[in-house]
Amino acid sequence: MKTLSNKNNLQILHEDNHLIVVNKRVGDLVQGDKTGDKPLSDVVKEYIKDKYNKPGEVFLGVVHRLDRPTTGIVVFARTSKALTRMNELFSNRETQKTYWAIVKNKPQNSEDKLVHYLKRNEKNNTSKAHTKEVPESKLASLDYKIIKELNNYFALEINLHTGRHHQIRAQLSAIGSPIKGDLKYGFDRSNPDGGIHLHARKLVFIHPVSKENVIIVAPVPNDVIWNAI
């Protein structure tokens, strides 16, 4: 069974007065939703409250989200100034985001740029990738390359140019290479922990306050396939 994050087992990747960056586990919900499950944002608040002995409510801003079955880097802001500036960095695409994915079917090209038009279906919470623009669709693009061939799978490194709903999942599915465990996007069976093999591996950005270049790398989850990379 999956181990959700709690304040004692948080994997902190970076922490300063303005930001805290966490390595998200499978199943962690970044922000509260209709499930009512405790979100990672609340866990991080508890951690800060305990560590710094803070009375009252702890400020914590959610800068961006990761899908519940994915793992990797999640950035939270500890001050409103940092939150505003980080939101600008993300919306202006002034961050470099690198993901790793494990797929079963080898993509046609060992590296390529994928450009699709993604249309979101609110009813079943999916996005469909179209090759041509359709009503209410949004342009989505990414680069990928195969970084390792495993016995039955292929490890891809992905650089995102846009940040659309389920973008990587939908675009890889559209080229016939759904992510391992991703039943929603065409993989044939689920992973035992209910997650998918998609990991937010690396994030590079200019710190919103100190203006230093920040490079964050998240270790992959401990399982046989990830360990093979």
N, C-alpha and C positions, 0 to 999 in steps of 0.2 A: 504494500500500500504506500502511496506517496507520503512524503514528510513535508508538511506545510511549514512555512517559516513562522517562528515565534521570536519573541524578543531575545531569547537566549541562544538561538542558533542562526541568527541573521548573518549572512555573508556580506560584510561591508567591504566595498571595493575602494571607496574614497569617502573621506569625511573632513569637512572644514566648517567654519562658522556660517557658511552660506549654502552649502550643498551637502547632500548625503546620497551616495550611489550604492545600490544593493544588487547582488546577484540573485535574481528571482528564481524560485524553484517551480517545478511543474505544479499546477493547481493553484498557485498563489493568485489571488485576485488583486490587481493593482489598486483599484478604486471601488468603493461600495457600489453594489448593483441590486437588482430586484431579488437575487437569491438570499440576501440578508447575511451571507457569509462574511466573516471578518476580513477586511481588506488589508493588504500589505501596508498601506498608508497608516492604518491604525497601529500595526505592529511596530513600525518605525517610530511613531510618536511615543509609544510606550518605552521603546529603547532609549530615546533621547531624554524623556522625562526621568527615567531611572539613572542613566549615566551622569546627567548634569544636575540631578536633584532639583528639577524645575517645578515650582508650584504652578497650579492653574493649568490652563489650556496651552498645549504646544502648537506653534504654527508649523504647518508642513504643507507645501504646495506640490501637487502632482504635475510634473512637467510634461510627461508623455506616458503612454500605456503600452503594455505588451499583452497579447492574447493570453488567456488563462492557461492553455496547454503548452505555451512556449516558455523558454528559460532565458536567463541572461540579464543584461544591464538595464536597470531602471533608475532614473534620476529623480530625486525629490529636492525641492528648494526649502531651505530653513528660514529664509527671509522673503518678505514680499518683493523687495528690490531684485533679489536673485530670480524669483519666480517670473517676474515681468521680463527680465532680460533673457532668461533661458527660453521662455515661450517665443520671444522674438527670434532667437537663434534657430529654434526648431522650425518655426513657420517660414523663416527666410531661407531655410535649407543651408544654414551656415554650420552644420555639424556633419561629420563624416560617420556614417553608420555601416558597420560590417556585420553580416550575419553568416552563420554556418548552418547548412541544412544537409540532412541525409536523405537521399532518394534511392528508389529501387531501380527505376528505369534510367539508363544512361541518356542524357540529353544528346540530341543529334550533333551538336558542336561542343568541343571541349571548353570553349569560352564564347560568350555571345552577349549582345545587348538585347533585352526583351522590351518591346513597347506594345502595350495593350491599352484598351479603354475599359475601365472597370465600372461595372454597374452593380450597385449594392441592392440586395434583397433584404429589406428590414424584417420580413416575416420569418425567414429561416436563418437570419444572421449570416449570410454568405455574400460573397462578391463574385460576379462572373466576368471573366476576361474575354473581351471581344477584340478581333483584329482591326475592326473599323469602328469609328465613332457611332454610338447609338444614343438615343435620347437619355438624358440624365446620367451619362457616363462621364468618368474623369480619366484623364491621361495618366498612365502609370508606366514608369520605366525603371529598369535595374540592369546591372551587369552581373554576370555570374562566370565562374570558372571552376572546372573540376580540380580539386586540390588533392584528392586521394581516391584510388579505386580499392574498394574492400572486396571481400569474397562475394557478397550478394548485393552490395550497395555502393553508392558513389557519394563522396562528400563534396559539397559545393561551397565556395565562398561567394557571398553576394554583397554587392554594394548598391544601396538604395539611392535613387535620384528623386523619388517622390515618396510620400508617406500615406498611402491609401489603405483603406480597410482591408485586412487580410491579403495585402498585396502580394507578398512572396508566395503565400499558399496558393492563391488563385492563378498567378502567372506560371508557376512551375507545373501546376496541374494542367494548365492550358497547353503546355508543350509535351504532355504525356509523362511527366516526372513528378508525381505527387510526393509529398514529404512522408517519410515513414511514420505510421500511426495516425495519419490525418484522414480519417474516414469521411469527413465532411467534404474533402476535395479529392476523393477517388482512390485513396489507399485501401488495400483489401482487408486489413485487420488493424485493430487498435493496439497500442502499446499497453503492457500490463499496468502501468501507473496512470493511464488515461491521458498522458501527454503526447506531444509530437516532437520529432527530432528537428526542431528549429531553435536556434540559440543566438541571442543578440551578443555577439562575440566582442566587438570593439567599438568604442565611441571616442571621437576626437573633437574637441571644441575649445574655444577661447573662454577661459573662466570669466563669468559675468562681472566679477568685482576686481579680482587681482590682475585680470587680462593676461594671465599666463596660459600657455598651451597645455591643455589637459588631455592625457591619453589614458583611457581605461580599457583594460582587457579582462573579460570574465572567464574564469575556468569553466570547462564544460561539465555537465553532470557526470557523476560516477556511474557509468554503465559500460557494458562490453563494447558496444559499437563506438560510442564517443571515445573511449579509451584507445581504440584502434587508430585514431587519428593522431 
